[in-house]
Amino acid sequence: MNNYYRTILDGKIKKGLADAKSAIEMKHPYLTGRLREIVLQELIQPMLNNNYSMGNGKIIDYKGVLSGEIDICIYSKNLHPPIFFSSNDKIGLFPIESVLNTIEVKSEFNFTNVKEAFKKFNQLDKELIITAGFHDEKDDVVPTYFIKPHYSLFTFDTRLKNYRPKKILEIYSKIDKNWEHNPLIANICIANKGWLCNTSKGWIHKSFDEVNIINEEIIGFLSTLVNDLPRIEFSRGNPRIGYYLFDPLDLDKLINGKFINKPWGDGEFIFKNSF
């Protein structure tokens, strides 16, 4: 552990939380929400190397299926590029093959907000398809294990009295039946309260350090976001943008000196997120 590094990060966190508080005092629904997202982005960005970046908008797959609007997408710059509608605000469409982590940002942790985030992530997880990133010497698709985007929730407050991590999981368990061993949202942070993360060792927790006034919970949340990015990216292989641009079955093939359209017959090239 490097105390110098931690002190610098904790200072940025405290400034970010102060900025978020100022945004809330504006009492403008859209601006308040957008400013909170920007605050969190400014905390994450310095921890990303040049392979990764962020934006907000919708995630899309090769068949054109769209997710709901995601507050923050962390994506790989080595995979498919996003299509930005605004380069300044980084608002755009993100091919799912490039998306490594998604974050919903809420003003407070409560049942309604968690359920809303879960519904959005669940649609993304169930409906959007990731294309193959590995092909053999004949250019055929190789079935491969890949890691889906991770789903995270960050909230700036909670109205719960006497914060207890067990109570947070109790609320979440009412929404996600797989909450204990395979939760959809595995990274939850409540600023100035605590951080919960589901790992291979089960749920772990870190509280805000009230004695030394250190945001241990946000440090843990940010660390988890960044730690897993290379592993998720590696599992994606080398996906091909061609699957987004044309139908690989709708081609002409040279047979006996003539080009025949789709000699293999009509059909649809389909990927599935399962084996």
Backbone as CSV, one residue per row, in Angstrom:
resi,resn,N_x,N_y,N_z,CA_x,CA_y,CA_z,C_x,C_y,C_z
1,MET,0.843,-1.198,0.000,0.000,0.000,0.000,0.876,1.244,0.000
2,ASN,0.552,2.200,-0.877,1.330,3.425,-0.996,0.508,4.589,-0.447
3,ASN,0.881,5.084,0.720,0.102,6.138,1.371,0.104,7.443,0.587
4,TYR,1.209,7.717,-0.100,1.284,8.948,-0.891,0.248,8.904,-2.021
5,TYR,0.206,7.776,-2.716,-0.748,7.592,-3.818,-2.177,7.685,-3.292
6,ARG,-2.422,7.028,-2.153,-3.763,7.031,-1.554,-4.186,8.438,-1.137
7,THR,-3.259,9.195,-0.580,-3.580,10.547,-0.116,-4.003,11.443,-1.278
8,ILE,-3.306,11.327,-2.387,-3.651,12.125,-3.573,-5.041,11.736,-4.079
9,LEU,-5.289,10.428,-4.171,-6.589,9.964,-4.655,-7.707,10.377,-3.707
10,ASP,-7.477,10.247,-2.392,-8.506,10.607,-1.421,-8.821,12.098,-1.495
11,GLY,-7.808,12.914,-1.765,-8.029,14.357,-1.929,-8.932,14.643,-3.126
12,LYS,-8.707,13.922,-4.226,-9.545,14.098,-5.414,-10.972,13.622,-5.147
13,ILE,-11.090,12.549,-4.368,-12.416,12.042,-4.021,-13.188,13.079,-3.212
14,LYS,-12.545,13.689,-2.240,-13.223,14.681,-1.401,-13.657,15.900,-2.220
15,LYS,-12.820,16.308,-3.153,-13.199,17.418,-4.033,-14.384,17.016,-4.901
16,GLY,-14.354,15.770,-5.423,-15.442,15.293,-6.253,-16.757,15.247,-5.504
17,LEU,-16.729,14.786,-4.253,-17.947,14.721,-3.455,-18.482,16.118,-3.147
18,ALA,-17.572,17.067,-2.940,-17.996,18.451,-2.710,-18.653,19.020,-3.966
19,ASP,-18.081,18.705,-5.134,-18.673,19.164,-6.394,-20.050,18.547,-6.598
20,ALA,-20.186,17.268,-6.241,-21.475,16.584,-6.386,-22.524,17.223,-5.469
21,LYS,-22.095,17.585,-4.265,-23.017,18.238,-3.322,-23.486,19.574,-3.883
22,SER,-22.576,20.311,-4.512,-22.942,21.587,-5.126,-23.937,21.376,-6.258
23,ALA,-23.729,20.288,-7.017,-24.634,19.981,-8.122,-26.040,19.687,-7.608
24,ILE,-26.124,18.948,-6.502,-27.422,18.605,-5.920,-28.175,19.858,-5.478
25,GLU,-27.431,20.835,-4.985,-28.051,22.073,-4.509,-28.641,22.908,-5.638
26,MET,-28.246,22.582,-6.896,-28.805,23.305,-8.044,-30.273,22.955,-8.245
27,LYS,-30.674,21.749,-7.803,-32.064,21.287,-7.880,-32.608,21.317,-9.307
28,HIS,-31.756,20.976,-10.274,-32.179,20.837,-11.664,-32.001,19.361,-12.023
29,PRO,-33.101,18.613,-12.214,-33.025,17.148,-12.367,-31.992,16.674,-13.377
30,TYR,-32.010,17.212,-14.608,-31.079,16.734,-15.638,-29.646,17.127,-15.314
31,LEU,-29.435,18.407,-14.997,-28.080,18.890,-14.736,-27.470,18.208,-13.519
32,THR,-28.293,18.021,-12.487,-27.783,17.371,-11.275,-27.287,15.968,-11.581
33,GLY,-28.097,15.194,-12.302,-27.706,13.829,-12.646,-26.480,13.797,-13.527
34,ARG,-26.436,14.667,-14.529,-25.295,14.676,-15.451,-24.020,15.115,-14.740
35,LEU,-24.116,16.086,-13.852,-22.933,16.549,-13.132,-22.394,15.474,-12.198
36,ARG,-23.293,14.688,-11.592,-22.839,13.595,-10.739,-22.051,12.571,-11.552
37,GLU,-22.536,12.297,-12.761,-21.824,11.356,-13.638,-20.436,11.900,-13.990
38,ILE,-20.373,13.185,-14.289,-19.091,13.804,-14.641,-18.122,13.738,-13.465
39,VAL,-18.636,13.971,-12.261,-17.801,13.900,-11.052,-17.153,12.526,-10.943
40,LEU,-17.957,11.466,-11.121,-17.424,10.107,-11.009,-16.446,9.813,-12.149
41,GLN,-16.750,10.284,-13.345,-15.843,10.092,-14.478,-14.483,10.720,-14.205
42,GLU,-14.484,11.879,-13.574,-13.222,12.574,-13.288,-12.403,11.835,-12.228
43,LEU,-13.062,11.031,-11.405,-12.336,10.209,-10.435,-11.754,8.965,-11.101
44,ILE,-12.491,8.419,-12.066,-12.057,7.182,-12.718,-10.964,7.442,-13.757
45,GLN,-11.112,8.507,-14.545,-10.231,8.734,-15.696,-8.732,8.693,-15.362
46,PRO,-8.280,9.334,-14.272,-6.835,9.300,-13.987,-6.304,7.902,-13.674
47,MET,-7.205,6.959,-13.363,-6.772,5.606,-13.019,-6.728,4.684,-14.238
48,LEU,-7.155,5.197,-15.401,-7.167,4.391,-16.617,-5.895,4.645,-17.423
49,ASN,-5.306,3.571,-17.970,-4.173,3.789,-18.868,-4.699,4.084,-20.270
50,ASN,-3.802,4.219,-21.239,-4.201,4.645,-22.580,-5.025,3.612,-23.343
51,ASN,-5.148,2.401,-22.805,-5.949,1.377,-23.480,-7.443,1.568,-23.268
52,TYR,-7.825,2.378,-22.281,-9.228,2.466,-21.890,-9.710,3.911,-21.840
53,SER,-11.019,4.068,-22.032,-11.627,5.386,-21.915,-13.074,5.224,-21.468
54,MET,-13.808,6.336,-21.407,-15.175,6.316,-20.893,-16.098,7.183,-21.727
55,GLY,-17.372,6.940,-21.586,-18.383,7.782,-22.195,-19.729,7.383,-21.628
56,ASN,-20.782,8.018,-22.108,-22.117,7.598,-21.691,-23.036,7.578,-22.906
57,GLY,-24.065,6.757,-22.840,-24.966,6.590,-23.970,-25.556,5.205,-23.961
58,LYS,-25.669,4.595,-25.149,-26.257,3.262,-25.254,-25.246,2.271,-25.820
59,ILE,-25.432,1.010,-25.429,-24.593,-0.071,-25.934,-25.373,-0.782,-27.035
60,ILE,-24.672,-1.176,-28.100,-25.319,-1.781,-29.260,-24.619,-3.076,-29.633
61,ASP,-25.368,-4.037,-30.194,-24.718,-5.257,-30.673,-24.782,-5.330,-32.195
62,TYR,-24.262,-6.424,-32.779,-24.113,-6.522,-34.233,-25.445,-6.592,-34.977
63,LYS,-26.528,-6.943,-34.271,-27.843,-7.014,-34.902,-28.655,-5.737,-34.689
64,GLY,-28.060,-4.763,-34.000,-28.736,-3.487,-33.794,-29.555,-3.393,-32.529
65,VAL,-29.467,-4.404,-31.667,-30.190,-4.354,-30.384,-29.511,-3.328,-29.487
66,LEU,-30.310,-2.470,-28.867,-29.783,-1.395,-28.029,-30.093,-1.620,-26.552
67,SER,-29.181,-1.201,-25.705,-29.428,-1.192,-24.260,-30.180,0.080,-23.900
68,GLY,-30.577,0.189,-22.644,-31.057,1.460,-22.155,-29.865,2.410,-22.036
69,GLU,-30.116,3.659,-21.714,-29.009,4.611,-21.598,-28.187,4.303,-20.345
70,ILE,-26.890,4.133,-20.539,-25.972,3.802,-19.457,-25.224,5.059,-19.023
71,ASP,-25.156,5.287,-17.712,-24.519,6.507,-17.209,-23.040,6.570,-17.563
72,ILE,-22.309,5.484,-17.318,-20.870,5.457,-17.618,-20.504,4.104,-18.220
73,CYS,-19.881,4.136,-19.391,-19.339,2.931,-20.028,-17.821,3.046,-20.035
74,ILE,-17.144,2.059,-19.497,-15.692,1.979,-19.629,-15.409,0.989,-20.750
75,TYR,-14.692,1.441,-21.777,-14.494,0.591,-22.948,-13.019,0.503,-23.322
76,SER,-12.703,-0.531,-24.104,-11.341,-0.730,-24.593,-11.146,0.014,-25.901
77,LYS,-10.072,0.780,-26.000,-9.746,1.493,-27.233,-9.058,0.570,-28.230
78,ASN,-8.739,-0.676,-27.808,-8.103,-1.646,-28.696,-9.120,-2.465,-29.485
79,LEU,-10.401,-2.377,-29.126,-11.440,-3.165,-29.775,-12.283,-2.245,-30.661
80,HIS,-13.566,-2.536,-30.848,-14.375,-1.707,-31.750,-14.489,-0.271,-31.229
81,PRO,-14.365,0.715,-32.114,-14.498,2.113,-31.677,-15.959,2.491,-31.466
82,PRO,-16.230,3.348,-30.500,-17.601,3.845,-30.323,-17.936,4.855,-31.407
83,ILE,-19.220,5.107,-31.577,-19.680,6.152,-32.493,-20.170,7.298,-31.633
84,PHE,-19.399,8.387,-31.584,-19.764,9.503,-30.717,-20.643,10.509,-31.450
85,PHE,-21.739,10.887,-30.786,-22.586,11.953,-31.312,-22.064,13.311,-30.839
86,SER,-21.357,13.294,-29.715,-20.740,14.506,-29.178,-19.388,14.123,-28.602
87,SER,-18.312,14.538,-29.276,-16.970,14.188,-28.814,-16.618,14.909,-27.521
88,ASN,-17.214,16.065,-27.308,-16.925,16.816,-26.077,-17.539,16.143,-24.863
89,ASP,-18.806,15.709,-24.997,-19.501,15.086,-23.877,-19.329,13.576,-23.852
90,LYS,-18.691,13.014,-24.919,-18.495,11.566,-25.020,-19.809,10.811,-24.946
91,ILE,-20.828,11.360,-25.651,-22.122,10.692,-25.725,-22.173,9.908,-27.026
92,GLY,-22.511,8.620,-26.967,-22.517,7.862,-28.202,-23.050,6.458,-28.071
93,LEU,-22.770,5.639,-29.097,-23.115,4.225,-29.130,-21.838,3.415,-28.959
94,PHE,-21.895,2.403,-28.094,-20.709,1.614,-27.771,-20.934,0.155,-28.158
95,PRO,-20.174,-0.371,-29.146,-20.291,-1.793,-29.472,-20.001,-2.638,-28.238
96,ILE,-20.832,-3.628,-27.989,-20.723,-4.385,-26.744,-19.389,-5.117,-26.617
97,GLU,-18.763,-5.476,-27.739,-17.478,-6.160,-27.678,-16.409,-5.314,-26.990
98,SER,-16.591,-3.985,-27.016,-15.586,-3.077,-26.444,-15.873,-2.692,-25.003
99,VAL,-17.118,-2.907,-24.568,-17.535,-2.434,-23.235,-17.089,-3.424,-22.164
100,LEU,-16.324,-2.912,-21.197,-15.757,-3.761,-20.149,-16.472,-3.589,-18.812
101,ASN,-16.938,-2.390,-18.532,-17.641,-2.138,-17.274,-18.691,-1.065,-17.507
102,THR,-19.826,-1.214,-16.844,-20.902,-0.234,-16.941,-21.278,0.200,-15.533
103,ILE,-21.550,1.482,-15.374,-21.841,2.027,-14.041,-23.117,2.857,-14.087
104,GLU,-24.011,2.572,-13.179,-25.164,3.429,-12.981,-24.893,4.319,-11.773
105,VAL,-25.183,5.609,-11.920,-24.912,6.590,-10.874,-26.242,7.118,-10.350
106,LYS,-26.469,6.979,-9.052,-27.731,7.406,-8.449,-27.469,8.379,-7.306
107,SER,-28.467,9.207,-7.022,-28.333,10.161,-5.922,-28.309,9.441,-4.579
108,GLU,-29.115,8.374,-4.462,-29.137,7.642,-3.200,-29.426,6.157,-3.412
109,PHE,-29.009,5.382,-2.446,-29.271,3.943,-2.471,-30.634,3.689,-1.856
110,ASN,-31.555,3.176,-2.662,-32.854,2.752,-2.153,-33.395,1.657,-3.074
111,PHE,-34.454,1.016,-2.669,-34.997,-0.115,-3.413,-35.343,0.268,-4.848
112,THR,-35.993,1.412,-5.031,-36.432,1.851,-6.362,-35.252,2.063,-7.299
113,ASN,-34.217,2.755,-6.812,-33.057,3.031,-7.658,-32.272,1.761,-7.999
114,VAL,-32.158,0.868,-7.031,-31.441,-0.386,-7.292,-32.222,-1.234,-8.292
115,LYS,-33.526,-1.283,-8.147,-34.364,-2.058,-9.067,-34.260,-1.499,-10.478
116,GLU,-34.231,-0.186,-10.600,-34.108,0.451,-11.911,-32.773,0.104,-12.560
117,ALA,-31.699,0.168,-11.792,-30.379,-0.176,-12.313,-30.326,-1.646,-12.712
118,PHE,-30.887,-2.518,-11.859,-30.895,-3.957,-12.142,-31.644,-4.251,-13.440
119,LYS,-32.787,-3.620,-13.637,-33.588,-3.845,-14.844,-32.809,-3.457,-16.093
120,LYS,-32.118,-2.342,-16.020,-31.335,-1.867,-17.167,-30.177,-2.815,-17.469
121,PHE,-29.456,-3.226,-16.439,-28.330,-4.145,-16.624,-28.814,-5.520,-17.093
122,ASN,-29.951,-5.965,-16.578,-30.461,-7.292,-16.928,-30.831,-7.359,-18.404
123,GLN,-31.436,-6.284,-18.928,-31.772,-6.241,-20.354,-30.515,-6.289,-21.195
124,LEU,-29.507,-5.546,-20.786,-28.227,-5.534,-21.496,-27.608,-6.928,-21.468
125,ASP,-27.625,-7.557,-20.315,-26.991,-8.860,-20.119,-27.688,-9.973,-20.895
126,LYS,-29.013,-9.904,-20.981,-29.786,-10.985,-21.589,-29.976,-10.811,-23.096
127,GLU,-30.083,-9.581,-23.579,-30.499,-9.363,-24.965,-29.370,-9.043,-25.931
128,LEU,-28.298,-8.430,-25.478,-27.226,-8.055,-26.396,-26.219,-9.182,-26.552
129,ILE,-25.793,-9.420,-27.791,-24.920,-10.534,-28.134,-23.512,-10.038,-28.479
130,ILE,-22.511,-10.753,-27.975,-21.115,-10.434,-28.285,-20.638,-11.350,-29.413
131,THR,-20.078,-10.782,-30.474,-19.592,-11.583,-31.597,-18.268,-12.252,-31.247
132,ALA,-17.915,-13.259,-32.030,-16.705,-14.042,-31.772,-15.444,-13.203,-31.934
133,GLY,-14.485,-13.472,-31.068,-13.200,-12.780,-31.156,-12.071,-13.708,-31.564
134,PHE,-12.407,-14.993,-31.791,-11.392,-15.968,-32.170,-11.892,-16.778,-33.369
135,HIS,-11.003,-16.984,-34.347,-11.314,-17.758,-35.552,-10.162,-18.714,-35.835
136,ASP,-10.474,-19.869,-36.442,-9.417,-20.845,-36.744,-8.767,-20.551,-38.096
137,GLU,-7.879,-21.466,-38.548,-7.137,-21.234,-39.793,-8.038,-21.232,-41.023
138,LYS,-9.259,-21.786,-40.897,-10.217,-21.758,-42.002,-11.161,-20.563,-41.902
139,ASP,-10.894,-19.707,-40.937,-11.695,-18.509,-40.707,-13.065,-18.821,-40.107
140,ASP,-13.198,-20.019,-39.553,-14.449,-20.371,-38.880,-14.404,-19.899,-37.432
141,VAL,-15.576,-19.585,-36.899,-15.678,-19.110,-35.524,-15.271,-20.205,-34.539
142,VAL,-14.478,-19.836,-33.558,-14.079,-20.759,-32.497,-14.884,-20.422,-31.244
143,PRO,-15.747,-21.347,-30.773,-16.494,-21.081,-29.528,-15.517,-20.796,-28.391
144,THR,-15.727,-19.691,-27.717,-14.767,-19.239,-26.714,-15.480,-18.701,-25.487
145,TYR,-14.880,-18.913,-24.335,-15.389,-18.299,-23.100,-14.974,-16.838,-23.082
146,PHE,-15.919,-15.952,-22.914,-15.597,-14.532,-22.789,-16.300,-13.972,-21.558
147,ILE,-15.800,-12.858,-21.072,-16.376,-12.228,-19.883,-17.277,-11.082,-20.317
148,LYS,-18.513,-11.128,-19.867,-19.448,-10.051,-20.181,-19.040,-8.767,-19.443
149,PRO,-19.616,-7.627,-19.840,-19.339,-6.400,-19.088,-19.698,-6.583,-17.613
150,HIS,-18.933,-5.968,-16.735,-19.285,-5.970,-15.320,-20.254,-4.825,-15.045
151,TYR,-21.126,-5.030,-14.064,-22.174,-4.060,-13.766,-21.969,-3.497,-12.355
152,SER,-21.901,-2.181,-12.275,-21.572,-1.518,-11.006,-22.600,-0.440,-10.684
153,LEU,-22.753,-0.180,-9.392,-23.694,0.845,-8.928,-22.987,1.774,-7.944
154,PHE,-23.060,3.079,-8.226,-22.465,4.075,-7.332,-23.552,5.041,-6.905
155,THR,-23.697,5.248,-5.611,-24.679,6.201,-5.096,-23.988,7.200,-4.171
156,PHE,-24.536,8.395,-4.144,-23.917,9.462,-3.346,-24.453,9.540,-1.928
157,ASP,-25.519,8.787,-1.630,-26.088,8.876,-0.274,-27.095,7.740,-0.070
158,THR,-27.611,7.648,1.116,-28.716,6.750,1.435,-29.484,7.341,2.610
159,ARG,-30.780,7.113,2.610,-31.605,7.601,3.718,-31.756,6.553,4.815
160,LEU,-31.114,5.420,4.624,-31.173,4.379,5.641,-30.534,4.860,6.932
161,LYS,-31.210,4.649,8.039,-30.634,5.010,9.334,-29.705,3.901,9.806
162,ASN,-28.622,4.287,10.439,-27.667,3.308,10.965,-27.194,2.355,9.865
163,TYR,-26.414,2.886,8.940,-25.900,2.111,7.807,-25.294,0.787,8.276
164,ARG,-25.757,-0.296,7.630,-25.206,-1.628,7.878,-25.079,-2.351,6.541
165,PRO,-23.915,-2.921,6.243,-23.753,-3.617,4.958,-24.748,-4.762,4.786
166,LYS,-25.100,-5.428,5.871,-26.063,-6.531,5.788,-27.413,-6.038,5.293
167,LYS,-27.788,-4.818,5.696,-29.057,-4.237,5.256,-29.025,-3.937,3.754
168,ILE,-27.881,-3.498,3.259,-27.729,-3.215,1.829,-27.941,-4.493,1.025
169,LEU,-27.323,-5.578,1.463,-27.480,-6.853,0.771,-28.905,-7.392,0.911
170,GLU,-29.530,-7.101,2.034,-30.913,-7.535,2.242,-31.830,-6.881,1.210
171,ILE,-31.613,-5.597,0.963,-32.403,-4.874,-0.042,-32.114,-5.430,-1.430
172,TYR,-30.837,-5.641,-1.731,-30.465,-6.139,-3.053,-30.995,-7.557,-3.288
173,SER,-31.021,-8.370,-2.256,-31.471,-9.756,-2.398,-32.938,-9.848,-2.796
174,LYS,-33.712,-8.800,-2.529,-35.124,-8.789,-2.914,-35.297,-8.545,-4.411
175,ILE,-34.222,-8.109,-5.054,-34.268,-7.785,-6.485,-33.575,-8.848,-7.328
176,ASP,-32.484,-9.388,-6.818,-31.673,-10.351,-7.569,-31.654,-11.690,-6.826
177,LYS,-32.299,-12.690,-7.414,-32.367,-14.003,-6.759,-30.997,-14.680,-6.676
178,ASN,-30.070,-14.253,-7.520,-28.713,-14.816,-7.515,-27.741,-13.947,-6.713
179,TRP,-28.264,-13.145,-5.817,-27.473,-12.131,-5.121,-26.264,-12.683,-4.372
180,GLU,-26.372,-13.898,-3.859,-25.316,-14.385,-2.969,-24.084,-14.904,-3.708
181,HIS,-24.300,-15.701,-4.752,-23.164,-16.357,-5.401,-22.872,-15.852,-6.816
182,ASN,-23.898,-15.323,-7.487,-23.688,-14.854,-8.862,-24.525,-13.606,-9.134
183,PRO,-24.277,-12.532,-8.383,-25.108,-11.333,-8.542,-24.840,-10.616,-9.857
184,LEU,-25.871,-9.998,-10.411,-25.701,-9.215,-11.633,-24.892,-7.956,-11.322
185,ILE,-25.269,-7.268,-10.260,-24.528,-6.078,-9.819,-23.590,-6.521,-8.696
186,ALA,-22.307,-6.594,-9.022,-21.351,-7.159,-8.063,-20.474,-6.112,-7.401
187,ASN,-20.696,-4.849,-7.719,-19.858,-3.769,-7.180,-20.768,-2.606,-6.796
188,ILE,-20.952,-2.392,-5.501,-21.886,-1.377,-5.003,-21.163,-0.444,-4.041
189,CYS,-21.284,0.861,-4.296,-20.636,1.844,-3.411,-21.628,2.914,-2.994
190,ILE,-21.638,3.219,-1.705,-22.421,4.334,-1.176,-21.428,5.299,-0.550
191,ALA,-21.278,6.463,-1.163,-20.276,7.433,-0.720,-20.432,7.783,0.750
192,ASN,-19.304,7.828,1.437,-19.239,8.167,2.862,-19.923,7.138,3.764
193,LYS,-20.247,5.961,3.187,-20.853,4.888,3.975,-20.040,3.604,3.838
194,GLY,-20.135,2.964,2.671,-19.420,1.709,2.512,-19.443,1.183,1.091
195,TRP,-18.650,0.158,0.863,-18.497,-0.484,-0.447,-18.648,-1.992,-0.280
196,LEU,-19.447,-2.585,-1.156,-19.661,-4.033,-1.165,-19.285,-4.581,-2.533
197,CYS,-18.547,-5.679,-2.543,-18.106,-6.264,-3.803,-18.180,-7.782,-3.711
198,ASN,-18.768,-8.402,-4.728,-18.829,-9.854,-4.766,-17.632,-10.390,-5.531
199,THR,-16.831,-11.212,-4.908,-15.620,-11.756,-5.503,-15.671,-13.280,-5.486
200,SER,-14.594,-13.910,-5.939,-14.514,-15.370,-5.898,-14.550,-15.888,-4.461
201,LYS,-14.298,-15.006,-3.511,-14.327,-15.375,-2.093,-15.645,-14.986,-1.426
202,GLY,-16.605,-14.514,-2.237,-17.884,-14.081,-1.693,-17.950,-12.571,-1.561
203,TRP,-18.946,-12.098,-0.826,-19.105,-10.659,-0.636,-18.065,-10.124,0.348
204,ILE,-17.430,-9.020,-0.025,-16.507,-8.328,0.873,-17.011,-6.913,1.092
205,HIS,-16.555,-6.269,2.162,-17.064,-4.945,2.511,-15.959,-4.070,3.082
206,LYS,-16.030,-2.775,2.799,-15.117,-1.798,3.394,-15.909,-0.539,3.728
207,SER,-15.775,-0.077,4.963,-16.507,1.107,5.414,-15.698,2.379,5.200
208,PHE,-16.412,3.483,5.139,-15.791,4.796,5.192,-15.061,4.918,6.531
209,ASP,-13.812,5.385,6.493,-13.003,5.512,7.707,-13.377,6.808,8.421
210,GLU,-14.268,6.702,9.421,-14.741,7.890,10.130,-13.689,8.479,11.065
211,VAL,-12.752,7.659,11.505,-11.716,8.136,12.427,-10.707,9.026,11.701
212,ASN,-10.199,8.522,10.572,-9.193,9.270,9.809,-9.781,10.062,8.649
213,ILE,-11.092,10.002,8.504,-11.811,10.702,7.427,-11.202,10.356,6.073
214,ILE,-11.162,9.075,5.766,-10.638,8.592,4.480,-11.738,7.813,3.769
215,ASN,-11.930,8.120,2.501,-12.977,7.446,1.726,-12.496,6.084,1.228
216,GLU,-12.297,5.172,2.185,-11.848,3.819,1.855,-12.831,3.126,0.917
217,GLU,-14.126,3.434,1.082,-15.159,2.767,0.273,-15.028,3.128,-1.207
218,ILE,-14.719,4.389,-1.509,-14.595,4.803,-2.907,-13.260,4.349,-3.483
219,ILE,-12.232,4.336,-2.664,-10.936,3.814,-3.117,-11.089,2.351,-3.526
220,GLY,-11.814,1.574,-2.715,-12.050,0.164,-3.037,-12.871,0.008,-4.306
221,PHE,-13.902,0.820,-4.446,-14.769,0.770,-5.626,-13.973,1.069,-6.890
222,LEU,-13.174,2.126,-6.865,-12.387,2.511,-8.040,-11.338,1.459,-8.377
223,SER,-10.712,0.917,-7.345,-9.684,-0.110,-7.567,-10.265,-1.334,-8.264
224,THR,-11.448,-1.750,-7.827,-12.089,-2.918,-8.419,-12.438,-2.686,-9.879
225,LEU,-12.921,-1.485,-10.201,-13.251,-1.158,-11.584,-12.044,-1.353,-12.496
226,VAL,-10.914,-0.859,-12.049,-9.712,-0.847,-12.889,-9.012,-2.200,-12.921
227,ASN,-8.981,-2.894,-11.787,-8.236,-4.152,-11.699,-8.646,-5.187,-12.733
228,ASP,-9.938,-5.276,-13.021,-10.446,-6.347,-13.877,-10.465,-6.010,-15.367
229,LEU,-10.163,-4.780,-15.739,-10.279,-4.383,-17.144,-9.403,-5.226,-18.082
230,PRO,-8.103,-5.454,-17.772,-7.277,-6.257,-18.696,-7.795,-7.673,-18.886
231,ARG,-8.289,-8.302,-17.816,-8.783,-9.678,-17.904,-10.029,-9.755,-18.787
232,ILE,-10.935,-8.788,-18.628,-12.144,-8.778,-19.448,-11.781,-8.528,-20.906
233,GLU,-10.898,-7.563,-21.127,-10.484,-7.227,-22.492,-9.829,-8.431,-23.184
234,PHE,-8.950,-9.130,-22.487,-8.245,-10.273,-23.058,-9.215,-11.360,-23.498
235,SER,-10.298,-11.547,-22.730,-11.257,-12.611,-23.045,-12.031,-12.341,-24.329
236,ARG,-12.008,-11.099,-24.820,-12.770,-10.740,-26.014,-12.037,-11.091,-27.317
237,GLY,-10.728,-11.361,-27.227,-9.973,-11.720,-28.422,-9.862,-10.560,-29.394
238,ASN,-10.088,-10.855,-30.683,-10.017,-9.840,-31.730,-11.327,-9.819,-32.525
239,PRO,-12.373,-9.248,-31.956,-13.666,-9.205,-32.657,-13.563,-8.406,-33.954
240,ARG,-14.391,-8.764,-34.919,-14.322,-8.165,-36.250,-15.449,-7.172,-36.483
241,ILE,-15.090,-5.970,-36.885,-16.091,-4.935,-37.143,-16.960,-5.309,-38.337
242,GLY,-16.456,-6.235,-39.181,-17.223,-6.658,-40.353,-18.578,-7.231,-40.020
243,TYR,-18.695,-7.869,-38.846,-19.983,-8.427,-38.456,-21.032,-7.332,-38.268
244,TYR,-20.583,-6.126,-37.984,-21.497,-4.996,-37.836,-21.860,-4.379,-39.184
245,LEU,-20.993,-4.552,-40.174,-21.123,-3.796,-41.413,-21.799,-4.537,-42.556
246,PHE,-21.724,-5.864,-42.575,-22.422,-6.592,-43.636,-22.720,-8.018,-43.209
247,ASP,-23.633,-8.663,-43.981,-24.033,-10.036,-43.708,-22.984,-10.974,-44.306
248,PRO,-22.240,-11.730,-43.485,-21.184,-12.597,-44.021,-21.699,-13.760,-44.869
249,LEU,-23.019,-14.014,-44.862,-23.586,-15.076,-45.686,-24.092,-14.555,-47.032
250,ASP,-24.342,-13.252,-47.109,-24.859,-12.669,-48.346,-23.697,-12.273,-49.257
251,LEU,-23.015,-13.299,-49.804,-21.839,-13.082,-50.634,-21.939,-13.901,-51.921
252,ASP,-21.178,-13.494,-52.906,-21.058,-14.261,-54.144,-19.798,-15.106,-54.069
253,LYS,-19.895,-16.368,-54.479,-18.743,-17.261,-54.463,-18.469,-17.767,-55.884
254,LEU,-17.190,-17.759,-56.265,-16.802,-18.233,-57.593,-16.859,-19.764,-57.632
255,ILE,-17.749,-20.293,-58.488,-17.906,-21.738,-58.667,-17.931,-22.041,-60.165
256,ASN,-16.965,-22.850,-60.620,-16.883,-23.225,-62.040,-16.910,-22.008,-62.962
257,GLY,-16.155,-20.999,-62.567,-16.014,-19.821,-63.415,-17.148,-18.819,-63.324
258,LYS,-18.138,-19.074,-62.462,-19.248,-18.138,-62.302,-19.420,-17.772,-60.825
259,PHE,-19.808,-16.502,-60.603,-20.091,-16.065,-59.237,-21.544,-16.387,-58.909
260,ILE,-21.735,-17.208,-57.896,-23.069,-17.605,-57.448,-23.367,-16.936,-56.115
261,ASN,-24.538,-16.288,-56.057,-24.931,-15.622,-54.815,-25.440,-16.638,-53.800
262,LYS,-24.829,-16.625,-52.642,-25.205,-17.491,-51.529,-25.398,-18.954,-51.950
263,PRO,-24.359,-19.591,-52.461,-24.497,-20.992,-52.883,-24.821,-21.930,-51.718
264,TRP,-24.581,-21.494,-50.519,-24.874,-22.310,-49.324,-26.336,-22.184,-48.913
265,GLY,-27.109,-21.352,-49.665,-28.530,-21.195,-49.386,-28.823,-20.029,-48.454
266,ASP,-30.099,-19.767,-48.285,-30.517,-18.689,-47.390,-30.306,-19.106,-45.943
267,GLY,-30.042,-18.133,-45.132,-29.837,-18.407,-43.708,-29.394,-17.145,-43.002
268,GLU,-29.119,-17.275,-41.736,-28.712,-16.118,-40.930,-27.524,-16.507,-40.078
269,PHE,-26.520,-15.637,-40.084,-25.322,-15.872,-39.277,-25.632,-15.425,-37.853
270,ILE,-25.626,-16.374,-36.922,-26.092,-16.072,-35.565,-25.015,-16.380,-34.518
271,PHE,-24.829,-15.445,-33.608,-23.962,-15.663,-32.450,-24.858,-15.809,-31.222
272,LYS,-24.365,-16.538,-30.229,-25.092,-16.688,-28.970,-24.125,-16.529,-27.802
273,ASN,-24.627,-15.961,-26.720,-23.808,-15.802,-25.519,-23.874,-17.046,-24.643
274,SER,-23.897,-18.214,-25.269,-23.938,-19.458,-24.504,-23.390,-20.572,-25.367
275,PHE,-23.097,-21.695,-24.725,-22.543,-22.835,-25.452,-23.563,-23.964,-25.501
